[in-house]
Amino acid sequence: MATRPDLLSLPNARPYAFQFPLATTALIIIDIQRDFVDPGGFGEIQCGNDEIFSRARAIVPTVKKVLDAFRSAGAHVIHTREGHQPDLADLPASKRLRQISAPNGHHTLGIGDQGPMGRLLVRGEYGHDIIDELTPWPGEIVIDKPGKGSFWGTDIHRILLSRGITHLLFAGVTTECCVTTTLRECNDRGYQCCILDDCTQGFDAQQVTTSLDIICGQDGLFGFIGTSSDFFDAINKSLATATPPSTPPILSDDGLPPIGELLSRYKKGVISPVEVVNFVFDRIEKYQSVDPAVWIYLESRENVLAAAQKLTTRYSGKPLPPLFGVPFSVKDTIDVSGIVTTAACSQYAYTPTSHALAVQHVLDAGGIFIGKVNLDQLATGLSGCRSPYGIPHSVFSEKHISGGSSSGSAVSVGAKLVSFGLATDTAGSGRVPAAFNSIIGFKPTKGTVSARGLVPACRTLDTITVVAPCIPDARKIWQIIARHDPLDPFSKLPHTLVTWKTDFRGPRLGSFTFAIPPPSALEACTPKYQDLFARAVQILRSCGGRLTPVDYTTFEIAGDLLYEGALLHERMTCIGLEFLQSKLEELHPVIKALFGGALANPPSAYDVFRDQALQIQLTRKAQQTFDTLRGGIDVLVVPTTTQHPTIEQMTADPLKLNSRLGTFTHYANVVDMCGVNVPAGMYSDEEGTRLPFGITLLGGAGYDAKVLDIAGVAEEAFRAASAK
């Protein structure tokens, strides 16, 4: 395999040198919890020999040094804890009874029995927790596993996939049991794995040796065995040979730095959230003269400064949460407690008493709320021209539309007023404005981000989405907000979502398959957009993509269902039929025309059931398209939209032009897909105005991480092409 400059190496690893890219490598610390390394816990009972048992504790200082190195590098850290629910509902009888039933055994207590540190291996007990020296930091993952391996009854595989992890370094106890069991499970799923042999220990010396030999035996049957000394040498060498980073001004006309860089500067103490807040408000006030229609509600500078100071005080001298001091905007269909939610419709407005769950997750992670942003009224439309609060325009041209319905969200990020925005995407509302403002618009699989606290546009399709300047930032926000919500009836259980084998080489070296719409579908685009898309396809092929044909008919039929079938009437039902009937004359003229026509022509029950059946059939066909085990593709690549109209053009023909803009976005949620807009170049229109072009990478339900992996490669390739 070709040498990669980003690879670190453990040259003395067995059976040969272990190479890994730190950016996609996670340190997994297995079960270093009180129950396994402190006296009086389950581990002492399991071991039965005090001298041997003490060796497990002896690895802690070395593990701590490795952990500190990962933390200093900003790399991924995952902790596991073995334990069971208090009612032991997840404890198999075989595990509970086998050892304590041994006629001549030394297991006098079993799982769930009372010990000096509480009930043995039971969650919530003192003994179950990770030891103080290795206490997880905010943002580090803790996997509570009911088994010896880490995959049964957990979401660890999806967590690894979501972070783009390809390589794993292992530490922990016990070597012969939980450590090697988890590694072998990881091997089955495609990860490159290495145990640091001085960071692991067990309760039977011979079994420890044999277990490690089995892992690396037969030329690396399951993985590698390395040492911490090689790891520290690799880290130090990497730091010594790294190109010194450029040091632009901390805050400049270029706007806020990426989230990772901002957090790094916070940690170093070279900037504070208070400074960032003042910088953000200075930019917002200046941008008001450029575009006064971005914000519907803006927090006062004083209130946000107070929140920033409170955050600073709270985490003084402590590890920082993953979004510490990061400013964000919220689309005004998403609830923020105590602030009126308008949906750009004063007749609909209400004041929520709690945050939408996605907002709460961001605030808990240290995010700083700046304000609520504009949108197409009732989140209906792709233009950004349907709001009584004004018409935002693209950050590239005051004549061209911003796109909608998440118009203010995209402009707030595209103009670099905030670091990211929480928006929505039911029919393209996050992807289209992202394309028109040259930012990332990521629409997760529907049902993976809680919709509680979201004004419903169409409940079976609604998705809270992320708009951000780059793929790494969008991915970070998604990891924080994409959590199962048992109180949201449309929330999907994580274990029902698809997983797949990983390729440790990454999509560029490992390659990926993609398909595009047929020429007949691409004719909906302007000639300029067709040329830009053809160029984008060639760039994707140059960075590992293999173009593969698919039957596109499924997606075209699904797109027609959104506004030509019963789903439009579901949308009206979600908004409120009585509200629409009583307030129709007060709505924006375009919204009035759209819903007025639908009210006058309701579907029959036969139409509704026909469309439901068709949607189910189309969804099954669409999901099969992305089943790579059966000849499917990794991603479908489309132009995000068909053209970039001016505000004048959009207002002159609002319904037909809106429909055309959604040619490649309308079907995504109908057939349960995820997707991300990626900026793919710039062009000049007839008047010489420079405008952005975007493509969308679409994947099947649950394939969000795969789509983001490929989108990250695409983003780098397009930036490199633009720099030439």
SULVEN-V366201 format. One record per pair of residues at least 24 apart in sequence whose ideal C-beta (glycine too) atoms are under 6 Angstrom apart, sorted by the first residue. I is the first residue (numbers start at 0). J is the second residue. If there is no record, write none. Layout:
# SULVEN-V366201
I,J ; I,J
This chain:
# SULVEN-V366201
7,233 ; 7,237 ; 8,233 ; 9,225 ; 9,229 ; 11,229 ; 12,223 ; 12,225 ; 13,215 ; 13,224 ; 14,215 ; 14,218 ; 14,219 ; 17,193 ; 17,223 ; 17,225 ; 19,166 ; 21,72 ; 21,74 ; 23,163 ; 23,164 ; 23,165 ; 24,166 ; 25,75 ; 25,77 ; 25,164 ; 25,167 ; 26,69 ; 26,76 ; 26,168 ; 27,77 ; 27,167 ; 27,169 ; 28,78 ; 28,170 ; 28,171 ; 29,79 ; 29,171 ; 29,177 ; 29,178 ; 30,79 ; 30,81 ; 30,171 ; 30,172 ; 30,177 ; 31,130 ; 31,133 ; 31,171 ; 32,80 ; 32,129 ; 33,116 ; 33,126 ; 33,130 ; 34,120 ; 34,126 ; 34,127 ; 35,172 ; 39,114 ; 39,115 ; 39,116 ; 40,116 ; 40,126 ; 41,119 ; 41,120 ; 44,108 ; 45,202 ; 46,202 ; 47,105 ; 51,202 ; 54,200 ; 55,172 ; 55,200 ; 58,198 ; 58,200 ; 59,132 ; 61,197 ; 61,198 ; 61,227 ; 62,170 ; 62,198 ; 63,132 ; 65,227 ; 68,234 ; 75,162 ; 76,139 ; 77,140 ; 78,129 ; 78,135 ; 78,141 ; 79,142 ; 79,144 ; 79,149 ; 80,143 ; 81,144 ; 82,120 ; 82,121 ; 82,122 ; 82,127 ; 83,121 ; 83,145 ; 85,121 ; 87,111 ; 89,145 ; 136,318 ; 137,318 ; 137,320 ; 138,321 ; 147,176 ; 147,177 ; 147,180 ; 148,180 ; 148,181 ; 148,184 ; 149,181 ; 150,184 ; 154,493 ; 156,498 ; 157,493 ; 160,704 ; 161,478 ; 161,704 ; 163,708 ; 165,501 ; 165,503 ; 166,191 ; 167,192 ; 168,193 ; 169,194 ; 170,195 ; 170,198 ; 170,199 ; 171,199 ; 172,200 ; 173,201 ; 173,202 ; 174,199 ; 174,201 ; 174,207 ; 174,210 ; 175,201 ; 175,206 ; 175,207 ; 175,210 ; 179,210 ; 182,222 ; 183,221 ; 186,221 ; 186,222 ; 188,500 ; 189,500 ; 189,501 ; 190,501 ; 191,503 ; 192,222 ; 193,222 ; 193,223 ; 193,225 ; 194,224 ; 195,225 ; 195,227 ; 196,224 ; 197,226 ; 197,227 ; 198,227 ; 250,278 ; 254,415 ; 255,418 ; 257,472 ; 258,325 ; 258,418 ; 258,472 ; 258,475 ; 265,323 ; 265,324 ; 272,307 ; 272,310 ; 272,311 ; 272,324 ; 273,304 ; 273,307 ; 273,308 ; 275,324 ; 276,303 ; 276,304 ; 276,307 ; 279,326 ; 282,416 ; 283,416 ; 286,414 ; 290,391 ; 290,392 ; 292,373 ; 292,389 ; 292,390 ; 292,391 ; 293,372 ; 293,391 ; 293,407 ; 293,410 ; 293,411 ; 294,370 ; 294,372 ; 295,331 ; 295,341 ; 295,371 ; 295,373 ; 295,388 ; 296,338 ; 296,370 ; 296,371 ; 297,370 ; 298,370 ; 307,367 ; 320,364 ; 320,365 ; 321,364 ; 322,364 ; 322,365 ; 322,366 ; 323,365 ; 325,366 ; 325,418 ; 326,367 ; 326,369 ; 326,417 ; 326,418 ; 327,366 ; 327,417 ; 327,419 ; 328,369 ; 328,372 ; 328,411 ; 328,417 ; 328,420 ; 329,371 ; 329,421 ; 330,372 ; 330,374 ; 330,405 ; 330,408 ; 330,422 ; 330,423 ; 331,371 ; 331,374 ; 332,378 ; 332,423 ; 332,454 ; 333,421 ; 333,453 ; 334,452 ; 342,377 ; 342,454 ; 343,374 ; 343,376 ; 343,386 ; 343,388 ; 344,376 ; 344,377 ; 346,582 ; 346,585 ; 355,452 ; 355,453 ; 356,449 ; 356,451 ; 356,484 ; 357,421 ; 357,448 ; 357,463 ; 357,480 ; 360,479 ; 360,480 ; 364,479 ; 369,417 ; 372,407 ; 372,408 ; 372,411 ; 373,406 ; 373,407 ; 374,404 ; 374,406 ; 375,403 ; 375,404 ; 376,587 ; 376,590 ; 377,574 ; 378,404 ; 378,456 ; 379,590 ; 380,404 ; 380,657 ; 381,427 ; 381,431 ; 381,657 ; 381,660 ; 381,661 ; 382,649 ; 382,657 ; 384,649 ; 384,650 ; 385,587 ; 385,589 ; 393,435 ; 393,436 ; 394,436 ; 395,690 ; 396,688 ; 398,645 ; 399,643 ; 399,645 ; 400,644 ; 400,646 ; 400,649 ; 401,432 ; 401,435 ; 402,431 ; 402,432 ; 402,435 ; 404,428 ; 405,429 ; 405,432 ; 406,432 ; 408,466 ; 409,433 ; 409,436 ; 409,466 ; 412,438 ; 412,466 ; 413,438 ; 419,467 ; 419,472 ; 419,476 ; 420,466 ; 422,464 ; 422,466 ; 423,463 ; 423,464 ; 424,462 ; 424,464 ; 425,456 ; 425,457 ; 425,460 ; 425,461 ; 426,561 ; 426,661 ; 426,665 ; 427,661 ; 427,664 ; 429,464 ; 430,639 ; 430,664 ; 430,676 ; 430,695 ; 431,640 ; 431,660 ; 433,466 ; 433,676 ; 434,639 ; 434,640 ; 434,676 ; 434,693 ; 435,643 ; 437,678 ; 437,691 ; 438,466 ; 438,468 ; 439,467 ; 439,470 ; 439,473 ; 440,466 ; 440,676 ; 441,465 ; 441,473 ; 441,675 ; 442,674 ; 443,477 ; 443,481 ; 443,673 ; 443,703 ; 444,673 ; 444,700 ; 444,701 ; 444,703 ; 445,668 ; 446,489 ; 446,490 ; 446,491 ; 447,481 ; 447,491 ; 448,480 ; 448,481 ; 449,484 ; 449,487 ; 449,490 ; 450,487 ; 450,489 ; 451,487 ; 455,573 ; 456,570 ; 457,569 ; 457,570 ; 457,573 ; 458,573 ; 460,668 ; 470,710 ; 470,711 ; 470,714 ; 474,707 ; 496,701 ; 497,701 ; 506,543 ; 506,708 ; 506,709 ; 506,712 ; 507,542 ; 507,543 ; 507,712 ; 510,543 ; 510,545 ; 511,543 ; 511,544 ; 511,633 ; 511,709 ; 512,545 ; 512,547 ; 512,632 ; 512,633 ; 513,544 ; 513,632 ; 513,634 ; 513,636 ; 514,547 ; 514,549 ; 514,632 ; 514,635 ; 515,636 ; 516,551 ; 516,637 ; 517,551 ; 523,641 ; 523,662 ; 524,638 ; 524,641 ; 525,642 ; 527,682 ; 528,638 ; 528,642 ; 531,680 ; 531,692 ; 532,638 ; 535,679 ; 535,694 ; 538,716 ; 538,720 ; 542,712 ; 542,716 ; 547,632 ; 549,624 ; 553,617 ; 553,620 ; 553,621 ; 554,666 ; 557,617 ; 557,666 ; 557,669 ; 557,670 ; 558,665 ; 558,666 ; 560,669 ; 561,665 ; 561,669 ; 564,610 ; 565,602 ; 565,606 ; 565,607 ; 565,610 ; 567,597 ; 568,602 ; 589,653 ; 617,670 ; 618,670 ; 618,671 ; 621,670 ; 622,699 ; 625,698 ; 625,699 ; 625,702 ; 634,696 ; 634,698 ; 634,706 ; 634,709 ; 635,697 ; 636,694 ; 636,696 ; 637,663 ; 637,695 ; 638,663 ; 639,676 ; 639,693 ; 639,695 ; 643,690 ; 671,700 ; 672,697 ; 673,698 ; 673,703 ; 673,706 ; 675,706 ; 675,710 ; 677,710 ; 677,713 ; 677,714 ; 679,717
